[in-house]
């Protein structure tokens, strides 16, 4: 893992990374692309958690399955919220 240094805009960034500069319409394009990427990644993660939860249920690991299905619900809610954000930016 790279060490984190303070960024120009008050956030943080990996040491040695150049600060991100977005101007005008490029900010919108970058934001939409990032939201789309996050949505895809979160969708894949949700599918993996669901598959793991179903395996746990099939293996009679009810406590694990219950917790994983709870995580799945939370991820699904986050996925819906990201979807709405992305739609608002289209």
N, C-alpha and C positions, 0 to 999 in steps of 0.2 A: 504494500500500500504506500502511495506517495505521501510525503508530509504535506500538511495543509498550511497555506499562507493566507493572510488577509487579502481580500480582493479590493480593487479600487472602489467598487460600488457598495462596500459594506458587507458583502457575503464572504465566502471563502472559496479558494481554488487550490488546485494542486501546485506545489512549488514548481516553478519553472514554466508553468502554463501561462500563455498570454491572456490578458484580460479580453473579455468578449465585448466588442463594440457593435451595437446595433443602431442603425439610423433609419428613420422614416418607415417606409413600407417593409423594409427588411425585417423589422421587429415582428410584424404580423406574420410574415412567411415563416420566420424562425419559430415563433410561438406555435403556429399551426402544425408545423413539422414535428416539433417536440411533443405536442399533445398527441399527435397521431402515433408517434413512436412509443410513448408511454402507454397509450391505449392498447397497442399491439402486445407490448411486453406484459402488461397486467392481464390481458386476456389469456395469454399463454400460461402465466403463473396460476391463474384461476383454474384453468383446465388441469394443470398438474396437481393442484391441491385436491380438486374434485376426484381425480383418478386415485390418488392416494387415500382419500377418505373412503371411497367405494371399496378399495382393497382391504382397508382396515375393517370395514363393516363385514365383508365377505369372510375375513379371517377371525370374526367374532371378537375383535378388539373394539368393543363398543365405546369405551372411554375415549380412545384415540379418534375413532370415527366421529364421535360427537363433537370433539374439539375442532377437528379438521373441517367438518361441515359448518361450524361457526365461523371459522376463518374464511371459508368459501363464501358465506353470506356477506361478510364484511368486504371481501374483495369484489364481489358482484356489485355491491352498493357503490364502491369506489369507481368501478368500471362505468357504471351508469353516470356518475357525476362527471367523470372525464369525458364521456361521450357527449354530454350536454355542453360542456365547455368547448369542446372541439366544434360542435354544431353551431354554437354562438359565434365562433370565429370564422365560419365559412362564408 
